[in-house]
Amino acid sequence: MKNKKTIFIILGVTFVVLSLTLLLYLRWQFSAKTAKTAQIIPTPTIAEDLTAWQDQSGFTFQYPKNLTLDPHDEDEENYAHLELSSATSSGSLIVWAKDTTASDIDELVDQEDAKGFIDTSLSGERAKKILTSKDTQKISTSTIYNGYLYQIEADLADSDYWNRIYNTVSSSFRFIPAGDRVNGENTPQQVETSQDSSQGDTTEGEEVIE
């Protein structure tokens, strides 16, 4: 009688252990499947509609059409003073065309007497990039072409946003031969292309400034 009772106890304990083991296994399987299903799906990149500006100073570039472009017609000192601004993000970007006494970009760097310039290019021309942070953080690229100084300068108050705009403008910036210019006038132009908003600086071999 005792033996039967002992056997029933053993069988009961074994049944409970096996049931708990099976339950834990099923819960583990369910958790693993749920975790796999809940993996983060990368957010699709946002494409921006771009428009183009052709300037009488002999260059063109693209920028998101939701930005406001002020050509600063009141500026009678510089050949181009094009300011891009946003209604939603603080900061700005300015494309300049100016007179300079420097004969090339190296002489300009010597005149500026600044440190930390990085070699880059703009429309295939040798250029220098620098990041400054005196009052506000700014990034600029400068080159000398046909005796004139061209600069793209971004105020990085909203650094993520304006770094992206800076990359869009600088990577699409092109000098235009005189014969290819549209009546030698400032001309806003619509472009059919759109651009991935995550695009970075396309210049190769550059050092990253932090």
C-alpha positions in Angstrom: 0.0 0.0 0.0 2.8 2.3 0.9 4.6 1.4 -2.3 1.5 2.4 -4.4 1.2 5.7 -2.5 4.9 6.4 -3.0 4.5 5.6 -6.8 1.5 8.0 -7.0 3.5 10.7 -5.3 6.5 10.3 -7.6 4.2 10.2 -10.6 2.4 13.4 -9.4 5.7 15.2 -8.8 7.0 14.1 -12.1 3.8 15.3 -13.8 4.1 18.7 -12.1 7.8 19.1 -13.0 7.1 18.2 -16.6 4.1 20.5 -16.8 6.2 23.4 -15.4 9.0 22.7 -17.8 6.7 22.6 -20.8 5.0 25.9 -19.6 8.4 27.6 -19.2 9.5 26.4 -22.6 6.3 27.6 -24.3 6.6 31.0 -22.6 10.3 31.3 -23.7 9.3 30.5 -27.3 6.5 33.1 -27.2 8.8 35.7 -25.8 11.5 35.1 -28.4 8.9 35.2 -31.2 7.4 38.5 -29.8 10.9 40.1 -29.5 11.7 39.1 -33.1 8.5 40.6 -34.3 9.0 43.8 -32.4 12.4 44.6 -33.9 12.7 48.3 -34.8 12.0 48.9 -38.5 14.3 51.6 -39.9 12.3 54.8 -40.6 12.1 55.3 -44.4 14.3 58.2 -45.6 12.5 61.3 -46.5 12.9 62.7 -50.0 12.9 66.5 -50.4 11.7 68.4 -53.4 14.5 70.6 -54.7 14.6 73.8 -56.7 17.7 75.4 -58.3 19.1 78.9 -58.4 21.2 80.2 -61.2 23.0 83.3 -60.3 24.3 86.0 -62.6 27.7 85.7 -60.9 28.1 82.4 -62.8 27.1 79.6 -60.5 24.1 77.4 -59.7 23.0 75.2 -56.8 20.0 73.3 -55.5 18.2 73.6 -52.2 14.9 72.4 -50.7 12.0 74.4 -52.1 10.4 74.8 -48.7 13.2 77.2 -47.8 13.1 81.0 -48.3 15.8 82.5 -50.5 16.6 86.2 -50.0 19.0 87.5 -52.7 19.7 90.7 -50.6 19.4 93.1 -53.5 20.3 95.9 -51.2 23.8 94.5 -50.9 25.8 96.6 -53.4 29.2 95.5 -52.2 29.1 91.7 -52.9 28.3 90.1 -56.3 26.1 87.5 -54.6 24.6 87.4 -51.1 22.0 84.6 -51.2 20.5 83.7 -47.8 18.5 80.6 -47.2 16.2 80.5 -44.1 13.6 78.2 -42.7 10.3 79.0 -41.0 10.7 76.1 -38.7 14.4 75.8 -37.9 16.7 78.5 -36.5 19.9 79.1 -38.4 20.6 80.0 -42.0 22.9 79.5 -45.0 24.5 82.1 -47.1 26.2 81.7 -50.5 28.6 84.6 -51.2 30.5 85.8 -54.3 33.0 88.5 -53.3 36.1 90.4 -54.5 39.4 89.1 -53.0 43.0 90.1 -53.2 44.2 86.5 -52.8 45.3 84.8 -56.0 44.5 81.3 -54.8 42.9 79.5 -51.9 46.3 79.0 -50.1 47.0 82.7 -50.1 43.4 83.3 -48.8 44.1 81.0 -45.9 47.3 82.8 -45.1 45.4 86.1 -45.2 42.7 84.8 -42.8 45.4 83.7 -40.3 43.1 80.9 -39.0 43.8 77.4 -37.9 41.9 74.1 -38.7 41.2 74.5 -42.4 40.5 71.2 -44.2 41.2 70.5 -47.9 38.0 69.9 -49.9 36.6 70.9 -53.3 33.7 73.0 -54.6 32.5 72.4 -58.2 35.8 70.6 -58.9 37.9 73.5 -57.6 40.3 73.3 -54.7 38.6 74.7 -51.6 39.0 74.9 -47.8 36.4 74.1 -45.2 36.4 75.3 -41.6 34.2 75.0 -38.6 34.1 78.0 -36.2 32.3 78.4 -32.9 32.9 81.9 -31.6 29.5 83.4 -31.0 27.6 80.7 -32.9 28.8 77.5 -34.6 29.3 78.0 -38.3 30.7 75.8 -41.1 32.0 77.3 -44.4 33.6 76.3 -47.6 35.6 78.8 -49.6 37.2 78.7 -53.1 38.7 81.2 -55.6 37.5 80.9 -59.2 38.4 83.3 -62.0 39.7 85.8 -59.4 36.6 85.9 -57.2 36.0 84.4 -53.8 33.0 82.1 -53.5 31.8 80.9 -50.1 29.0 78.7 -48.7 28.5 79.5 -45.0 26.0 77.9 -42.7 24.9 79.1 -39.2 24.4 75.8 -37.4 21.9 77.0 -34.7 20.0 73.8 -35.6 23.0 71.7 -36.5 21.3 68.6 -37.8 19.0 70.5 -40.1 21.5 73.1 -41.4 24.4 70.5 -41.8 22.0 68.7 -44.2 21.2 71.8 -46.1 24.9 72.7 -46.3 25.6 69.3 -47.8 22.8 69.7 -50.3 24.0 73.1 -51.5 27.7 72.4 -51.5 27.3 69.0 -53.3 25.1 70.6 -56.0 27.1 73.8 -56.4 28.4 74.3 -60.0 30.2 77.1 -61.8 28.5 77.9 -65.2 30.5 78.9 -68.2 29.5 82.3 -69.6 28.0 80.8 -72.7 25.7 78.6 -70.7 24.2 81.2 -68.5 20.5 82.2 -68.9 20.6 85.8 -70.1 23.2 86.5 -67.4 20.4 87.0 -64.9 19.4 85.5 -61.5 17.0 82.7 -62.4 15.1 80.4 -60.0 14.7 77.1 -61.7 12.6 74.1 -60.8 14.4 70.7 -60.9 12.7 67.4 -61.3 15.1 65.6 -59.0 14.4 64.9 -55.3 17.1 64.1 -52.7 17.4 61.7 -49.8 17.2 63.9 -46.7 19.9 61.8 -45.0 22.5 62.7 -47.6 25.9 63.6 -46.2 28.8 65.6 -47.5 29.9 63.9 -50.7 33.5 65.1 -50.6 35.9 62.2 -50.2 38.9 62.0 -48.0 37.9 64.8 -45.6 38.6 64.9 -41.9 35.5 65.3 -39.7 35.7 68.4 -37.4 34.1 68.1 -34.0 
